[in-house]
Amino acid sequence: MKTTRFAKLLVSTVFLVLAISTLAIASSKSGSEKLYIVEFRGEPDEVQLEALRLRGMMIVDHYDSDKYWVRAETGTTAAAIPFIKKISNPEISDKITLPLAVSTAMTKPSDKVTATVLFFDGISYRQASSLISSMGGVVLDKQMLYGDRLTVELPAGSVAKTALSDSVRIIEAGPREKITLNMRSAKASNVVAARSNFGLYGSGVVGGIWDGGAVGNHPDLEGRIIRGEKSKVSDHATHVAGTIVGSGALRPSAEGMAPLASLVSFDFKGDVPSEMASAVRDYGISFSNNSWSYSNGWSYHYILKLWIWWGDFYFGHYSSESAAYDKLVYDDDLVILFAAGNDRGEKGPTDYSLKYLDIAKARGDDTPHPADGPYRSIDVTGSAKNVITVGAVKQNGRMSSFSSWGPTKDGRIKPEISTVGTQVLSTLPDGKYDSWSGTSMATPGVSGAVALLFEQYRNDIGRDPSAAEIRALLAVTAKDIGKKGPDYSCGFGLMDINSAAQLVADSTQSGIIIRDAVRKAKTHRSKSYSFEIAKGTKHLKVALAWIDPPAQPNAKKALVNDLNLRLRRDSGVEELPWILDPSKPKALATKGNNDVDNIELIEVHNPGGGKWTIEVNAERINKSNKQKFALVVFTDNGINGKVTEVKNTN
């Protein structure tokens, strides 16, 4: 309790001191235009946006909920603008994350702190470098990182002044240590059935693997590994690669999920999102496997032989790196998969009289820190909206002892999907094999399955699936395990790739996979589709997924464009999607309006026969003029005829 009071007092003091320094700086700031946070009375429509432009007010980007970053003349107020609720200057807490604020307060003003600065779109490397230099800092990157970011060293006393710049969106604490996620299936995920039924082996599909080093040589991987960069061979990377594309040449029981697919191998050093974007262009990768994350919470250092406390701020946090991965999926439609992590249950030393290393130093004393999880134990990589975060279960489908759980800080479902991640047999360098456990071992199982879906799309439909389609297919076909409905431990359930492949095959005749879009214009904000199911149908599921624009880091809610899914019987009875309550993470899922996730799932047991109508409505489109989406219908008994669009007569 002493620690909690100290932490709250410290945080309040930190932001008060920074706010005072900000006011002093702001009073000397000159210029006819500045950056504001403008809160609207609901989503601004096209007429209101045009009215702002005529007033010389330019929306820079979405901030959070009804708030936007806006450039306007100095002194602009909300008076005489009826659709604006409030115009305010950014506060220092809007522009600096808590860990950096704390470390800055505990550092001499002249001493340097390492930070990541996120700039607004359009700021060049030269402009950003000039700003950092003028603040007495040094830029540590040779070019802009993906997503308009730079790693810098700044005097602690200059952090607030740098954050005040109108070119800066937010400043975070500097990079953290990256780690692989092993602890030291194909049958459970129905991959074997998918091969037998549809002849899927991943032929012609190329993926990317980012790991602790390069994939090593092994007969099972021969001819299908491309070195994207020079790096030291990694046992972990080789094991992960074998699960995705291993041929089983020397040991058939170690055959990977997609034995005819290929992988481009990279290490996870440097600017990973930028490397992924380049790999899409240079190698044509369709998916990216990431069995790594950052040190967080408690971890044991086997060389130093002591526990390390890294702090728990980043569990479930939406950071500038989360936004970078969301931007990459949004821009390039790349399917990105991240391991959920193995942090759940890490307790640190049992005897706190023993020495342990406190890296975070955010609490200010040596009071014992809490154990990791069980809930809210997924790092920033897995907390991105548009990536597929993978949890690990045992061979029998029960939850593993280590797999990290959601929710994110804003209550989103994480992980999305689970598969086997214990005692997974795969390749090691120089022709060796071993069985490892971890979400590192589960994630490549899903990546390999994604490769199979790409192959089937190309064979049956003649195109690649969108990232939204992959997300919807995995969610709608997942086998419910654990608690009824989705949950924060297993996500939507255990991956069932055979059922997903069956839907792709059926869609060519039935239209049960839909790609469409809603628009910001009032007359195009909804889409409807009708279909009919046969009597005796026991199970009906409909999934909606969309790739959401990147959000403001540290926002209270990461969802930018909010779509609603509804399913109506011919009688008019309405079915709602599953929702979870982040304040009660153990509770069962209920039905209601989902305003946090960009995957929505409606499930109806024993629906009987008859006509149904699906409605997709745009509750909010805060970025762009339209939002693309994917819709998938699944039943245990197929549908009669074809899913057809109901034309809007408005």
VEXVEX-461888 format. One line per field, with one value per residue (C-alpha): chain; y, z, x. Coordinates in pm, 1 decimal. Layout:
% VEXVEX-461888
chaine	[A|...]
Y	[Y|...]
Z	[Z|...]
X	[X|...]
% end
This chain:
% VEXVEX-461888
chaine	[A|A|A|A|A|A|A|A|A|A|A|A|A|A|A|A|A|A|A|A|A|A|A|A|A|A|A|A|A|A|A|A|A|A|A|A|A|A|A|A|A|A|A|A|A|A|A|A|A|A|A|A|A|A|A|A|A|A|A|A|A|A|A|A|A|A|A|A|A|A|A|A|A|A|A|A|A|A|A|A|A|A|A|A|A|A|A|A|A|A|A|A|A|A|A|A|A|A|A|A|A|A|A|A|A|A|A|A|A|A|A|A|A|A|A|A|A|A|A|A|A|A|A|A|A|A|A|A|A|A|A|A|A|A|A|A|A|A|A|A|A|A|A|A|A|A|A|A|A|A|A|A|A|A|A|A|A|A|A|A|A|A|A|A|A|A|A|A|A|A|A|A|A|A|A|A|A|A|A|A|A|A|A|A|A|A|A|A|A|A|A|A|A|A|A|A|A|A|A|A|A|A|A|A|A|A|A|A|A|A|A|A|A|A|A|A|A|A|A|A|A|A|A|A|A|A|A|A|A|A|A|A|A|A|A|A|A|A|A|A|A|A|A|A|A|A|A|A|A|A|A|A|A|A|A|A|A|A|A|A|A|A|A|A|A|A|A|A|A|A|A|A|A|A|A|A|A|A|A|A|A|A|A|A|A|A|A|A|A|A|A|A|A|A|A|A|A|A|A|A|A|A|A|A|A|A|A|A|A|A|A|A|A|A|A|A|A|A|A|A|A|A|A|A|A|A|A|A|A|A|A|A|A|A|A|A|A|A|A|A|A|A|A|A|A|A|A|A|A|A|A|A|A|A|A|A|A|A|A|A|A|A|A|A|A|A|A|A|A|A|A|A|A|A|A|A|A|A|A|A|A|A|A|A|A|A|A|A|A|A|A|A|A|A|A|A|A|A|A|A|A|A|A|A|A|A|A|A|A|A|A|A|A|A|A|A|A|A|A|A|A|A|A|A|A|A|A|A|A|A|A|A|A|A|A|A|A|A|A|A|A|A|A|A|A|A|A|A|A|A|A|A|A|A|A|A|A|A|A|A|A|A|A|A|A|A|A|A|A|A|A|A|A|A|A|A|A|A|A|A|A|A|A|A|A|A|A|A|A|A|A|A|A|A|A|A|A|A|A|A|A|A|A|A|A|A|A|A|A|A|A|A|A|A|A|A|A|A|A|A|A|A|A|A|A|A|A|A|A|A|A|A|A|A|A|A|A|A|A|A|A|A|A|A|A|A|A|A|A|A|A|A|A|A|A|A|A|A|A|A|A|A|A|A|A|A|A|A|A|A|A|A|A|A|A|A|A|A|A|A|A|A|A|A|A|A|A|A|A|A|A|A|A|A|A|A|A|A|A|A|A|A|A|A|A|A|A|A|A|A|A|A|A|A|A|A|A|A|A|A|A|A|A|A|A|A|A|A|A|A|A|A|A|A|A|A|A|A|A|A|A|A|A|A|A|A|A|A|A|A]
Y	[0.0|227.7|169.9|255.1|584.8|672.0|591.2|805.4|1096.0|1060.4|1057.3|1361.7|1549.4|1452.4|1581.7|1893.3|1986.4|1914.6|2108.4|2415.1|2402.5|2364.0|2675.5|2872.8|2758.7|2807.9|3169.8|3251.8|3064.1|3282.5|3220.5|3258.9|2886.1|2615.6|2262.2|2203.1|1908.7|1967.3|1771.7|1747.3|1675.7|1336.3|1227.0|1530.3|1484.7|1607.6|1938.4|2013.4|1923.1|2163.3|2434.0|2384.1|2414.8|2743.8|2869.8|2776.6|2484.1|2170.4|1826.6|1665.0|1327.3|1149.3|1163.2|965.3|915.6|1251.1|1430.9|1529.7|1696.7|2023.7|2309.7|2649.1|3015.4|3099.2|3195.7|2992.5|2909.0|2692.2|2995.1|3019.6|2666.8|2467.1|2122.0|2167.7|2098.6|2209.4|2338.0|2292.8|2306.6|1964.6|1882.0|1734.2|1403.6|1391.6|1404.4|1204.2|847.9|764.7|559.3|840.8|1103.6|908.6|841.8|1207.3|1324.0|1095.2|1216.8|1531.3|1784.5|1774.1|1393.4|1216.3|988.6|759.4|806.2|724.9|1031.6|988.3|1271.5|1373.0|1251.5|1470.2|1560.6|1475.9|1318.3|1648.0|1847.3|1594.6|1581.5|1960.7|1976.1|1717.3|1892.1|2227.5|2064.2|1948.0|1592.8|1333.9|1119.1|751.4|638.6|705.2|743.9|766.1|443.7|302.3|496.1|835.3|743.9|821.8|691.5|982.9|1085.4|1402.7|1594.2|1515.1|1885.9|1916.4|1638.6|1860.8|2131.5|1874.9|1730.7|2080.3|2105.3|2098.2|1845.4|1588.9|1358.8|1180.5|1081.9|738.6|574.7|431.4|82.3|-221.1|-560.6|-800.0|-1167.8|-1493.1|-1673.6|-2041.5|-2190.6|-2380.2|-3000.2|-3015.7|-3273.0|-3053.3|-2765.7|-2995.0|-2926.8|-3298.6|-3300.9|-2987.3|-3158.1|-3471.1|-3288.4|-3002.2|-3097.8|-2793.4|-2776.1|-2404.2|-2436.7|-2104.6|-1906.2|-1694.7|-1573.1|-1379.1|-1478.7|-1226.2|-1385.1|-1372.0|-1462.9|-1641.6|-1974.0|-2242.3|-2520.5|-2837.2|-3100.6|-3035.1|-2669.7|-2713.6|-2485.6|-2292.7|-2048.3|-1712.4|-1506.2|-1154.1|-1024.7|-1150.8|-1267.0|-1526.0|-1860.6|-1905.2|-2233.7|-2059.7|-1924.6|-2266.5|-2436.0|-2179.8|-2213.6|-2591.7|-2564.7|-2345.9|-2505.1|-2816.5|-3102.3|-3384.2|-3529.9|-3688.6|-3726.2|-3725.0|-3653.6|-3312.7|-3204.6|-2840.1|-2692.5|-2574.6|-2796.5|-2651.7|-2284.1|-2068.1|-1824.4|-1511.2|-1497.1|-1176.2|-1103.4|-877.9|-611.2|-271.1|-133.9|-446.7|-278.2|-110.6|-443.6|-605.3|-332.7|-384.0|-762.6|-722.3|-530.2|-724.8|-1083.3|-1075.5|-1212.3|-1284.3|-1322.4|-1238.2|-1467.6|-1303.9|-1537.9|-1262.9|-969.7|-749.0|-810.0|-715.7|-775.6|-1042.0|-1249.8|-1465.6|-1400.1|-1735.7|-1586.8|-1327.9|-1577.7|-1325.4|-1201.5|-879.0|-653.6|-468.2|-291.0|-369.0|-47.3|-200.7|-495.2|-434.9|-94.2|63.6|226.6|392.7|49.2|-98.4|180.1|108.7|-254.1|-143.5|103.2|-169.2|-401.3|-109.7|7.9|-321.1|-577.2|-798.2|-1072.5|-1019.7|-1276.9|-1220.4|-1458.3|-1360.1|-1411.0|-1638.6|-1388.5|-1521.5|-1647.5|-1513.2|-1428.9|-1315.7|-1424.0|-1612.6|-1451.0|-1072.6|-1047.3|-1183.4|-934.3|-861.1|-601.5|-332.5|-202.2|-8.0|195.7|345.3|264.1|433.2|168.7|-202.5|-320.5|-657.1|-620.0|-815.6|-1135.9|-1106.8|-1153.1|-1370.6|-1115.6|-815.0|-977.6|-923.8|-669.8|-384.8|-602.2|-838.9|-547.1|-397.2|-411.2|-550.5|-824.0|-1178.3|-1257.2|-1627.6|-1808.2|-2153.6|-2455.6|-2805.1|-3104.9|-3192.7|-2845.6|-2722.4|-2392.2|-2398.2|-2272.9|-1984.5|-1832.4|-1462.1|-1338.4|-1020.8|-791.0|-485.1|-168.5|-56.9|-394.5|-556.7|-935.5|-1073.0|-1324.5|-1377.5|-1744.6|-2034.3|-2352.5|-2613.6|-2466.4|-2736.7|-3007.1|-2907.5|-3117.8|-2922.1|-2858.1|-2734.1|-2642.6|-2915.7|-3176.4|-3193.8|-3196.7|-3113.8|-3053.4|-2704.6|-2519.7|-2158.5|-1919.9|-1904.6|-2259.2|-2192.0|-1886.7|-2063.2|-2321.3|-2046.0|-1887.6|-2218.7|-2251.9|-1900.4|-2012.4|-2294.3|-2049.6|-1833.5|-2138.2|-2231.9|-1879.5|-1874.2|-2215.8|-2169.2|-1794.4|-1671.2|-1403.6|-1357.9|-1322.0|-986.5|-963.2|-894.9|-1214.6|-1420.8|-1271.7|-1335.8|-1694.5|-1784.8|-1633.5|-1782.5|-2137.6|-2153.3|-2431.7|-2291.4|-2413.7|-2316.1|-2073.4|-2039.2|-1778.5|-1580.5|-1502.3|-1327.0|-1649.5|-1841.0|-1564.0|-1700.1|-2053.3|-2331.0|-2286.8|-2522.0|-2477.7|-2755.6|-2575.2|-2249.9|-2424.3|-2571.9|-2223.9|-2099.6|-2393.1|-2340.2|-1964.0|-1991.1|-2112.5|-1975.8|-1629.7|-1684.5|-1478.7|-1113.0|-819.8|-480.4|-132.3|128.4|500.1|818.2|966.2|933.2|744.8|475.0|397.7|54.1|-268.6|-557.1|-917.5|-1195.1|-1573.5|-1878.8|-2182.6|-2526.7|-2673.2|-2870.5|-2630.2|-2644.3|-2381.4|-2041.7|-1797.2|-1469.7|-1285.7|-927.7|-807.9|-490.8|-347.6|-35.2|274.9|320.3|500.0|766.1|591.6|592.9|662.3|550.7|357.5|227.0|162.1|443.1|333.3|151.6|-84.4|-267.6|-617.7|-729.6|-1050.0|-1057.6|-1344.0|-1314.2|-1256.9|-942.1|-1084.5|-932.9|-1118.3|-923.3|-1001.1|-1141.6|-885.1|-913.4|-695.8|-597.3|-493.7|-856.3|-1054.7|-1388.4|-1341.1|-1524.7|-1343.4|-1185.8|-1035.3|-662.9|-375.5|-419.1|-80.0|-183.2|-474.0|-483.9|-844.1|-904.4|-1250.0|-1342.4|-1699.7|-1861.1|-2212.4|-2413.0|-2136.4|-2370.3|-2287.3|-1974.3|-1638.8|-1419.6|-1070.4|-943.0|-571.0|-390.5|-30.4|239.9|374.4|594.2|656.5|888.3|834.9|809.2|833.1|460.6|143.9|-189.4|-505.1|-882.1|-1084.8|-1463.9|-1685.7|-2030.8|-2303.0|-2673.7|-2739.5|-2495.7|-2243.5|-2265.9|-2082.7|-1784.0|-1485.9|-1180.4|-810.1|-620.9|-294.0|26.7|210.3|535.1]
Z	[0.0|78.5|-273.7|-435.2|-244.8|-331.9|-699.4|-721.4|-546.0|-773.1|-1089.7|-979.0|-892.2|-1219.5|-1441.2|-1226.8|-1264.0|-1637.5|-1679.2|-1507.1|-1734.2|-2033.1|-1938.6|-1914.3|-2257.4|-2410.7|-2292.8|-2508.3|-2814.8|-3109.5|-3443.5|-3602.5|-3603.1|-3341.7|-3255.1|-3053.2|-2931.1|-3051.9|-2903.9|-3129.5|-3034.8|-3205.8|-3527.6|-3757.9|-4089.3|-4431.9|-4401.7|-4067.8|-4198.4|-4488.7|-4243.1|-4052.6|-4369.6|-4451.4|-4104.8|-4172.0|-3926.9|-4052.3|-3897.0|-3862.1|-3727.7|-3495.5|-3127.3|-2921.1|-2930.0|-3045.6|-3016.7|-3302.4|-3347.5|-3527.3|-3652.7|-3620.4|-3563.9|-3220.3|-2989.4|-3167.2|-2935.4|-2956.8|-2951.4|-3251.7|-3367.1|-3248.7|-3342.0|-3135.8|-2764.4|-2657.7|-2792.8|-2564.2|-2564.2|-2537.5|-2181.2|-2107.4|-2014.0|-2372.3|-2509.7|-2271.2|-2151.0|-1782.1|-1776.7|-1951.0|-1725.2|-1417.5|-1541.1|-1643.1|-1297.6|-1137.7|-1363.5|-1345.3|-1607.6|-1781.0|-1795.7|-2109.5|-2136.0|-2431.1|-2584.9|-2889.6|-3050.5|-3271.1|-3520.1|-3714.6|-4071.5|-4317.5|-4088.3|-4269.6|-4116.0|-4161.1|-3985.1|-3701.0|-3658.8|-3654.3|-3375.0|-3162.6|-3218.0|-3113.9|-2786.6|-2715.4|-2819.7|-3058.4|-3311.6|-3292.4|-3621.5|-3970.9|-4114.9|-3999.6|-3846.0|-3990.9|-3863.2|-3835.2|-3529.0|-3416.5|-3129.6|-2961.6|-2660.9|-2493.1|-2182.3|-1921.2|-1886.0|-2256.3|-2274.5|-2192.5|-2433.5|-2712.3|-2644.8|-2674.4|-3037.8|-3278.4|-3495.6|-3210.6|-3146.9|-2837.4|-2668.3|-2510.8|-2311.8|-2529.0|-2681.4|-2454.0|-2471.9|-2729.0|-2635.4|-2797.1|-2636.6|-2589.2|-2239.0|-2194.9|-3366.9|-3677.1|-3572.0|-3308.2|-3555.2|-3825.2|-4066.5|-4145.3|-4247.5|-4459.9|-4648.5|-4705.1|-4809.0|-5012.6|-5097.6|-4923.5|-4859.3|-4899.2|-5252.3|-5397.5|-5077.2|-4932.5|-4573.5|-4353.3|-4019.6|-3773.9|-3482.5|-3257.9|-3550.6|-3883.2|-3968.8|-3974.9|-4223.4|-4203.1|-4462.7|-4381.3|-4483.2|-4783.1|-5078.7|-4908.9|-4677.7|-4815.2|-4606.3|-4598.9|-4409.5|-4256.5|-3900.6|-3656.8|-3679.0|-3409.8|-3268.8|-3187.3|-3540.0|-3689.3|-3462.2|-3552.4|-3925.3|-3908.0|-3762.8|-4053.7|-4356.5|-4239.9|-4493.9|-4242.2|-4474.1|-4193.1|-3941.9|-4080.1|-3735.2|-3747.2|-4073.5|-4069.7|-4141.4|-4495.9|-4616.8|-4970.2|-4865.5|-4840.8|-4578.5|-4586.7|-4267.1|-4073.3|-3719.2|-3495.7|-3453.0|-3600.9|-3752.0|-3794.8|-3940.9|-4209.8|-4294.2|-4327.1|-4563.5|-4775.9|-4772.4|-4912.4|-5207.2|-5254.9|-5183.8|-5206.4|-4854.3|-4761.4|-4385.7|-4111.1|-3815.1|-3493.6|-3204.8|-2994.6|-2777.7|-2510.8|-2157.4|-1931.4|-1574.2|-1406.5|-1586.6|-1460.0|-1597.4|-1615.9|-1663.8|-1384.6|-1178.6|-1045.2|-1110.1|-1302.2|-1267.9|-1595.8|-1492.4|-1596.5|-1774.0|-2122.1|-2055.4|-2278.6|-2382.3|-2725.4|-2815.5|-3120.4|-3218.7|-3192.2|-3422.3|-3665.1|-3707.7|-3746.1|-4015.4|-4197.0|-4211.8|-4307.5|-4588.7|-4725.6|-4618.5|-4473.9|-4233.6|-3921.8|-3642.3|-3295.5|-3004.3|-2701.4|-2471.6|-2180.3|-1894.4|-1719.6|-1370.7|-1341.0|-969.6|-923.0|-623.7|-347.8|-89.4|-132.2|103.4|-191.7|-440.2|-755.3|-1024.2|-1063.1|-1419.9|-1410.5|-1095.1|-1137.0|-786.9|-609.6|-342.8|-306.2|-203.3|-372.7|-713.4|-815.7|-1016.3|-1391.1|-1490.6|-1502.4|-1704.6|-1891.1|-1955.5|-2332.3|-2450.5|-2703.5|-3007.4|-2937.7|-2831.9|-3181.9|-3329.8|-3675.1|-3589.8|-3506.0|-3152.4|-3079.4|-2747.7|-2657.9|-2534.4|-2444.0|-2675.7|-2522.2|-2596.9|-2238.6|-2147.1|-2095.3|-1771.9|-1934.9|-2224.8|-2166.7|-2147.5|-2238.2|-2227.2|-2354.4|-2147.5|-2352.2|-2313.9|-2652.8|-2697.7|-2703.5|-2807.4|-3109.8|-3164.4|-2986.4|-3093.3|-2952.8|-2807.0|-2572.6|-2660.5|-3028.4|-3222.5|-3484.2|-3646.6|-3497.5|-3694.5|-3849.2|-3890.0|-3525.8|-3371.8|-3032.1|-2863.1|-2721.1|-2555.3|-2563.2|-2752.7|-2983.5|-3084.0|-3120.0|-3345.6|-3637.6|-3631.6|-3715.8|-3966.6|-4152.0|-4154.3|-4299.7|-4581.2|-4659.8|-4683.0|-4924.0|-5140.5|-5141.2|-5221.3|-5522.0|-5635.7|-5581.9|-5601.8|-5809.6|-5569.5|-5229.9|-4917.0|-4741.3|-4387.7|-4272.3|-4440.1|-4265.1|-3929.1|-3989.7|-4108.4|-3806.8|-3564.2|-3715.1|-3745.4|-3413.3|-3176.7|-2852.3|-2567.3|-2203.2|-2120.4|-2340.6|-2609.9|-2661.9|-2361.1|-2266.8|-2239.1|-2563.7|-2771.3|-3011.0|-2950.3|-3094.5|-3459.6|-3699.4|-4038.6|-4205.8|-4133.8|-4261.5|-4580.9|-4624.5|-4606.1|-4876.0|-5098.4|-5038.1|-5089.5|-5465.8|-5493.7|-5180.8|-5141.9|-4768.9|-4774.1|-4851.6|-4911.7|-4905.3|-4754.3|-4577.8|-4624.7|-4420.6|-4632.7|-4460.5|-4753.4|-4759.3|-4391.6|-4392.8|-4593.2|-4569.0|-4691.1|-4682.3|-4683.7|-4595.0|-4388.8|-4388.3|-4109.9|-3857.3|-3857.6|-3511.2|-3533.1|-3708.2|-3678.6|-3855.7|-3821.2|-3918.4|-3936.1|-4059.3|-4068.0|-3856.5|-3914.7|-3664.2|-3347.8|-3129.4|-2900.8|-2537.4|-2639.7|-2400.9|-2688.5|-2981.5|-3209.7|-3466.4|-3708.5|-3528.6|-3725.9|-3582.3|-3674.7|-3640.5|-3744.2|-3779.6|-3817.5|-4066.9|-3765.5|-3676.7|-3369.9|-3351.2|-3250.5|-3106.2|-3103.5|-2814.7|-2576.4|-2277.3|-1966.2|-1903.9|-1547.7|-1486.5|-1702.7|-1548.5|-1638.0|-1924.0|-2251.5|-2294.0|-2592.7|-2664.9|-2867.1|-2925.3|-2949.0|-2879.9|-3111.5|-3487.8|-3497.3|-3405.4|-3379.3|-3356.7|-3261.1|-3260.2|-3129.4|-3281.4|-3518.4|-3710.4|-4073.1|-4247.0|-4376.9|-4205.0|-4270.4|-4182.1|-4123.4|-4109.8|-3991.0|-3953.6|-3600.8|-3647.8|-3933.2|-3775.0|-4037.9|-4416.4|-4616.8|-4614.2|-4418.9|-4593.2|-4413.3|-4446.1|-4354.8|-4318.9|-4262.1|-4107.0|-4034.1|-3963.5|-4244.3|-4521.2|-4664.7|-4925.4|-5239.4|-5201.3|-4973.5|-5161.6|-5097.7|-5006.1|-5197.8|-5001.2|-5128.2|-4942.2]
X	[0.0|294.4|426.0|90.8|62.7|420.1|366.3|50.7|221.9|524.8|314.6|113.4|431.4|598.9|319.1|272.0|639.2|632.7|308.2|457.1|760.5|529.8|332.5|652.5|759.9|415.1|399.5|700.6|575.0|487.0|320.6|-18.6|-100.5|-73.3|-183.2|-499.8|-703.2|-1057.7|-1348.3|-1653.0|-2012.9|-1999.5|-1831.0|-1789.0|-1967.1|-1858.7|-2048.5|-1885.5|-1540.1|-1589.3|-1699.2|-1374.0|-1169.0|-1340.3|-1242.6|-879.6|-890.0|-715.4|-769.4|-426.4|-535.9|-774.9|-681.6|-934.5|-1313.8|-1458.7|-1124.1|-893.0|-555.9|-632.7|-413.7|-578.8|-502.1|-371.1|-652.8|-921.7|-1213.3|-1522.9|-1750.7|-1987.6|-1900.7|-2203.1|-2068.9|-1748.3|-1767.6|-1421.3|-1089.5|-790.9|-414.7|-247.7|-148.9|190.0|23.6|-111.9|240.1|459.8|394.4|413.2|739.1|929.2|774.0|884.5|1238.1|1272.9|1167.9|1427.2|1710.0|1924.5|1808.3|2147.0|2165.2|2047.9|1744.8|1671.1|1329.3|1118.8|963.5|656.8|610.7|305.1|282.5|472.8|763.5|1088.3|1397.2|1584.9|1312.3|1291.1|1669.0|1687.5|1428.6|1609.3|1943.1|1794.5|1689.2|2043.9|1966.3|2106.9|1918.0|2023.3|1866.1|2000.9|1651.8|1292.1|1165.0|844.3|544.5|724.3|933.1|1289.1|1501.1|1677.4|1883.9|1761.0|1863.8|1599.1|1533.4|1444.9|1186.7|887.0|1000.2|1043.9|699.5|551.5|659.5|364.7|550.9|559.2|265.3|398.4|726.3|775.5|1052.3|1329.8|1351.9|1338.8|1510.3|1363.1|1332.0|1221.3|929.2|1005.0|996.6|1292.6|-10.1|-86.4|-352.3|-516.4|-559.2|-703.4|-415.8|-392.5|-759.8|-710.7|-427.8|-633.3|-949.5|-805.0|-445.6|-298.1|77.9|150.9|285.3|400.7|337.8|621.2|623.5|860.9|1009.7|1154.4|1339.8|1645.1|1872.0|1885.4|1722.6|1993.9|2063.0|1854.0|1754.2|1386.0|1429.6|1655.2|1582.2|1300.8|1481.6|1593.5|1833.8|1690.3|1994.4|2317.1|2269.6|2398.2|2217.4|1953.0|1823.7|1496.1|1447.5|1526.2|1272.6|1004.0|1079.5|1048.9|699.6|593.8|766.6|957.6|929.3|977.0|1241.9|1442.0|1160.5|802.8|657.1|829.9|665.1|560.3|220.0|302.7|591.5|595.8|596.5|910.0|1037.0|1251.7|1460.5|1535.1|1651.2|1443.9|1711.4|1649.5|1330.5|1118.6|805.3|1017.6|1184.4|842.2|722.8|1035.7|989.4|636.8|780.8|1106.6|999.7|620.4|569.5|207.2|250.0|498.1|572.4|695.1|769.8|924.3|831.2|991.9|1109.5|821.2|715.8|927.5|1191.1|1477.1|1826.3|2000.8|2348.8|2328.9|2127.5|1879.5|1528.2|1471.4|1168.3|1106.9|788.0|431.2|325.7|348.4|118.4|-185.3|-51.3|-107.1|226.5|382.1|514.5|163.7|46.4|332.8|223.3|-138.5|-31.3|163.1|-138.0|-363.9|-133.7|5.9|-259.0|14.7|-100.4|113.9|119.2|265.9|309.1|100.8|399.9|483.0|456.2|147.6|229.1|585.6|614.5|973.0|1182.2|1003.7|1231.6|1242.9|1539.1|1739.6|1877.5|1681.0|1733.3|1467.3|1500.0|1174.3|1245.1|899.4|779.2|1066.2|1133.2|1203.5|858.3|781.9|619.0|306.9|317.3|260.3|-102.8|-288.2|-486.3|-339.6|-3.4|42.0|300.7|266.5|341.9|53.9|-167.0|-181.3|-533.7|-461.1|-211.3|-320.1|-204.7|-159.9|-201.6|-68.7|-265.9|-155.1|-174.3|-511.4|-651.8|-638.5|-475.6|-98.5|54.4|243.7|47.1|-18.7|-376.0|-561.4|-738.8|-558.1|-584.7|-885.1|-1059.3|-995.7|-993.5|-641.2|-523.6|-750.0|-668.1|-495.4|-323.5|-85.4|232.8|362.6|614.7|619.9|872.0|1063.8|1400.2|1728.1|2042.3|2259.2|1987.3|1879.8|1530.7|1384.5|1049.2|998.8|711.6|597.7|374.8|679.2|590.9|217.3|249.0|424.2|145.9|-102.2|139.8|167.9|-210.0|-238.4|-4.9|-247.7|-537.5|-339.8|-277.2|-644.6|-761.1|-530.0|-648.8|-1023.5|-1087.4|-795.9|-673.6|-509.5|-722.2|-720.4|-585.3|-942.7|-1067.8|-800.1|-898.2|-1268.9|-1208.0|-996.1|-1247.9|-1564.5|-1424.0|-1237.7|-1344.9|-1477.5|-1257.5|-1255.0|-1533.6|-1841.4|-1787.2|-1466.6|-1250.3|-928.2|-728.6|-795.5|-951.5|-1213.6|-1087.6|-871.8|-776.7|-958.3|-795.0|-994.0|-1321.8|-1170.0|-1056.9|-1405.1|-1557.4|-1321.3|-1416.3|-1788.4|-1772.3|-1727.5|-2088.1|-2254.6|-2100.8|-2045.4|-1722.5|-1790.3|-1554.7|-1722.1|-1704.3|-1915.1|-1859.5|-1865.1|-2145.6|-2483.5|-2638.6|-2368.2|-2308.0|-2471.1|-2475.0|-2724.0|-2711.1|-2970.6|-2943.7|-3148.2|-3055.3|-3213.2|-3424.4|-3225.8|-2929.7|-2775.0|-2507.5|-2489.7|-2200.3|-2126.8|-1793.8|-1715.1|-1353.8|-1191.0|-839.9|-861.7|-644.4|-359.3|-463.7|-306.2|-53.4|-161.1|-523.5|-795.9|-954.8|-749.1|-1047.8|-1072.5|-1346.0|-1626.7|-1851.7|-2151.7|-2267.7|-2628.6|-2808.7|-3188.2|-3430.9|-3711.8|-3939.5|-3741.4|-3565.3|-3216.3|-2898.5|-2603.4|-2229.9|-2029.9|-1880.4|-1647.3|-1619.8|-1254.3|-1340.1|-1444.3|-1199.9|-1300.9|-1668.1|-1835.3|-1894.8|-2238.0|-2423.6|-2430.3|-2286.5|-1912.1|-1739.3|-1378.3|-1285.0|-1232.9|-1353.5|-1717.6|-1873.9|-2241.3|-2324.4|-2670.3|-2733.2|-3018.9|-3129.2|-3359.5|-3434.3|-3551.8|-3430.9|-3174.4|-3042.2|-2694.8|-2644.8|-2309.7|-2339.8|-2076.1|-2113.4|-1807.0|-1565.1|-1312.4|-1041.7|-1074.8|-1395.5|-1464.9|-1390.4|-1340.1|-1452.3|-1475.9|-1784.9|-1799.0|-2105.4|-2060.3|-2315.9|-2292.9|-2543.8|-2448.8|-2693.0|-2969.3|-2866.8|-2636.7|-2575.9|-2707.2|-2675.6|-2993.3|-2974.2|-3016.5|-3325.2|-3253.6]
% end
